[in-house]
Amino acid sequence: WSGIRYHNNKFLFLKDHLNRLFEDAKKIDLKIHLSKKKISKILFNTIKINKMKTDVHIRLIVSRGIKSTPYQHPKVTISPPTIVIIPEYKKPNEFVINNGISLALVQTIRDNSVQDPRVNSLSKMNCISACIEAEKLGSDEGLMLDPKGFVSTCNSTNFFIVVKNEVWTSTGEYCLNGVTRGSIISLCKENNINVYEKNFLIEDVYKADEAFVTGTFAGVIPIIKIDSKTMSDGLIGPITKELQKLYLKDIENIN
């Protein structure tokens, strides 16, 4: 599945979302019977029929299809894949964007012992467990480690820190390689901000100058607190603020 934002009469990063959708489907031997061009047309028709202009979140889901019997093996599938498109009006939370959120380190590990954590699957139990943990700890999101003990991701967003004007994020081996994550990495490179996909520890996070997360709808969200550690004096750090501006400018210039 993929979550796609429709903003000012245009889908944001649609090509990237569809490329990832087809790559993920290939990894689980799910052959999508429609082309990317055809799916794009269906998405635009959905928007047109519903007379939507902006502030729309699209959930695009592809499942294997109808089965002849309730059995897990794909071989009993007797129809082409089922495609579901769910549009809903949704606006980025301006308070969160301007004031940030808090994170808590959780015990739930982001690993590949059950499924590939890079595939955007509806099997979200791992992330839901982390989300529940974080809420019980009084935080907005859970910060998850990978099996090697390095910082991986959050339960629904991708995680970044800023260390001496360098932007760090995980290697991407144990997290969903989000489209917005990729956009921010590209914007850093285009604007002479040093960015590294690397392994780092929770101790590095606590010592970082800034932290932020990225997501399809909100873009760049500042982190003001991680466990008991207040980040950048509880304010939006300068690099985070600059990336927010660059991202907003970027999405307005998308054709």
C-alpha positions in Angstrom: 0.0 0.0 0.0 1.0 3.6 -0.2 -0.2 6.8 1.4 -0.1 9.7 -1.2 -0.8 13.4 -0.6 -2.9 15.4 -3.1 -1.9 19.1 -2.7 -3.1 22.1 -4.8 -4.4 19.9 -7.6 -1.4 17.6 -7.8 -0.2 14.4 -6.4 3.1 14.8 -4.5 5.9 12.4 -5.6 3.4 10.1 -7.4 6.1 8.5 -9.5 8.2 7.6 -6.4 5.1 6.2 -4.6 4.2 4.0 -7.6 7.8 2.8 -8.1 8.0 1.7 -4.5 4.5 0.1 -4.7 5.6 -2.1 -7.7 9.0 -2.9 -6.1 7.3 -4.0 -2.9 4.8 -6.1 -4.8 7.6 -7.8 -6.7 9.4 -8.7 -3.4 6.3 -10.7 -2.2 5.5 -12.2 -5.7 2.4 -10.1 -6.2 2.0 -9.3 -9.9 0.0 -6.1 -10.3 -2.1 -6.5 -13.5 -2.4 -2.8 -14.2 0.4 -0.5 -15.3 1.7 2.5 -13.3 0.1 4.7 -16.0 -3.3 3.0 -15.6 -3.2 3.3 -11.8 -2.2 6.9 -12.1 -5.3 7.5 -14.3 -7.5 5.7 -11.7 -6.1 7.9 -9.0 -6.8 11.1 -10.9 -10.3 9.9 -11.8 -11.0 9.2 -8.1 -10.0 12.8 -7.3 -12.1 14.1 -10.2 -15.3 12.1 -9.2 -15.0 13.4 -5.6 -14.4 17.0 -6.8 -11.3 17.2 -4.6 -8.8 20.0 -5.0 -6.3 19.9 -2.1 -5.7 18.6 1.5 -6.4 15.0 0.5 -4.8 11.9 1.7 -5.1 8.9 -0.6 -4.6 5.3 0.7 -3.8 3.1 -2.3 -4.0 -0.6 -1.4 -3.2 -3.7 -3.5 -4.1 -7.2 -2.3 -3.7 -10.5 -4.0 -7.4 -10.8 -4.9 -10.3 -13.2 -4.4 -9.4 -16.7 -3.2 -11.2 -20.0 -3.8 -10.9 -20.9 -0.1 -9.6 -19.1 3.0 -6.1 -20.3 2.8 -2.8 -18.3 3.0 -1.1 -19.7 -0.1 -1.2 -17.4 -3.1 -1.9 -20.3 -5.4 -5.6 -20.4 -4.4 -6.1 -16.8 -5.7 -8.6 -16.9 -8.5 -8.9 -13.3 -9.6 -6.5 -10.4 -10.5 -5.3 -8.3 -7.6 -7.9 -6.2 -5.8 -7.1 -2.4 -5.8 -8.7 -0.2 -3.2 -8.4 3.6 -3.3 -9.5 5.5 -0.2 -9.5 9.3 -0.4 -10.1 11.5 2.7 -9.7 15.1 3.5 -6.8 15.7 5.8 -4.6 18.7 6.7 -1.1 18.7 8.2 -1.3 19.5 11.9 0.2 23.0 12.0 0.6 22.9 15.8 2.7 19.7 15.5 4.8 21.2 12.7 5.5 24.4 14.6 5.8 22.9 18.1 7.1 19.4 17.6 6.5 16.0 19.2 8.1 13.8 21.7 9.6 10.3 21.3 10.3 7.4 23.6 12.7 4.6 23.1 10.7 1.4 23.0 11.5 -2.2 23.5 9.9 -3.4 20.3 12.7 -4.0 17.8 12.4 -3.2 14.1 13.8 -6.3 12.5 13.4 -8.8 9.6 12.9 -11.9 11.7 9.2 -12.1 10.6 8.9 -9.8 7.6 11.0 -7.4 5.5 10.7 -4.0 7.4 11.4 -2.2 4.1 8.2 -3.4 2.5 5.2 -1.1 3.0 2.8 -3.9 4.1 -0.5 -3.7 5.9 1.0 -6.2 8.4 1.7 -3.4 10.9 1.7 -5.3 14.2 5.4 -4.5 14.8 4.7 -0.8 14.4 1.5 -0.9 16.4 3.2 -2.6 19.3 5.8 0.3 19.3 3.0 2.8 19.1 1.2 1.4 22.1 4.5 1.3 24.1 5.2 4.9 23.3 1.7 6.0 24.4 2.1 4.2 27.7 5.4 6.0 28.1 3.6 9.3 27.6 5.1 10.1 24.2 3.8 10.7 20.7 5.8 8.1 18.8 8.1 5.2 19.5 11.8 5.3 18.6 12.8 1.8 17.5 16.2 0.1 17.4 17.3 -2.5 14.8 18.5 -6.1 15.8 22.1 -4.8 16.1 21.2 -2.1 18.6 21.4 0.8 16.2 18.7 3.4 15.9 16.3 2.5 13.0 13.1 4.4 12.7 9.9 5.5 14.5 6.7 3.5 14.4 5.1 5.6 11.6 7.8 8.1 10.5 11.4 8.1 9.5 13.9 9.5 12.1 16.8 12.0 11.6 19.3 13.7 13.9 21.5 16.7 13.4 25.1 16.5 14.7 27.4 19.5 14.2 25.4 20.6 11.2 25.4 17.1 9.7 22.1 15.3 9.1 22.1 11.6 10.1 19.5 8.9 9.4 19.7 5.1 9.6 21.1 3.0 6.8 17.6 2.1 5.8 18.2 -1.6 6.1 15.6 -2.1 8.9 13.0 0.6 8.1 10.6 1.7 5.4 12.5 3.9 3.0 9.9 6.6 3.0 9.3 8.8 0.0 9.6 11.9 2.1 12.7 10.5 3.7 14.2 10.2 0.3 13.1 13.7 -0.6 14.8 15.2 2.5 18.0 13.3 1.7 18.0 14.7 -1.8 17.2 18.2 -0.6 20.2 18.1 1.8 22.5 17.1 -1.0 21.1 19.8 -3.4 21.6 22.5 -0.7 25.1 21.6 0.5 23.9 20.1 3.8 26.0 17.1 4.7 23.7 14.0 5.1 24.7 10.5 6.0 22.8 7.2 6.0 24.7 5.4 8.7 24.6 3.4 11.9 24.4 5.3 15.2 23.4 4.6 18.8 20.8 6.0 21.1 23.6 7.7 23.0 24.4 9.7 19.8 20.7 10.7 19.7 20.7 12.1 23.3 23.9 14.1 22.4 22.5 15.4 19.1 21.9 19.1 18.5 18.5 18.5 16.8 16.1 15.7 15.8 13.2 15.5 13.4 11.0 12.9 11.7 9.5 12.8 8.2 6.2 11.6 6.9 4.1 11.8 3.8 1.6 14.3 5.1 3.3 16.5 7.6 6.6 16.6 5.8 9.3 17.6 8.4 8.3 17.4 12.1 10.6 18.7 14.8 11.4 16.5 17.9 11.4 18.5 21.1 11.9 15.6 23.6 13.3 12.1 23.5 12.7 10.2 26.7 13.9 12.7 29.4 16.2 14.6 27.0 15.0 17.9 25.7 16.2 18.5 22.2 17.4 22.0 21.0 16.1 23.6 24.1 12.6 22.5 23.2 12.6 24.7 20.1 12.8 23.9 16.3 16.5 23.7 15.5 18.0 25.8 12.6 18.7 22.8 10.3 15.2 21.4 10.9 13.6 24.8 10.2 15.7 25.2 7.0 14.6 21.7 5.8 11.0 22.5 6.6 11.3 25.6 4.3 13.1 23.7 1.6 10.5 20.9 1.6 7.5 23.3 1.4 9.2 25.1 -1.5 9.9 21.8 -3.2 6.3 20.5 -3.0 5.0 23.9 -4.3 7.2 23.5 -7.4 6.2 20.0 -8.3 4.4 19.9 -11.7 
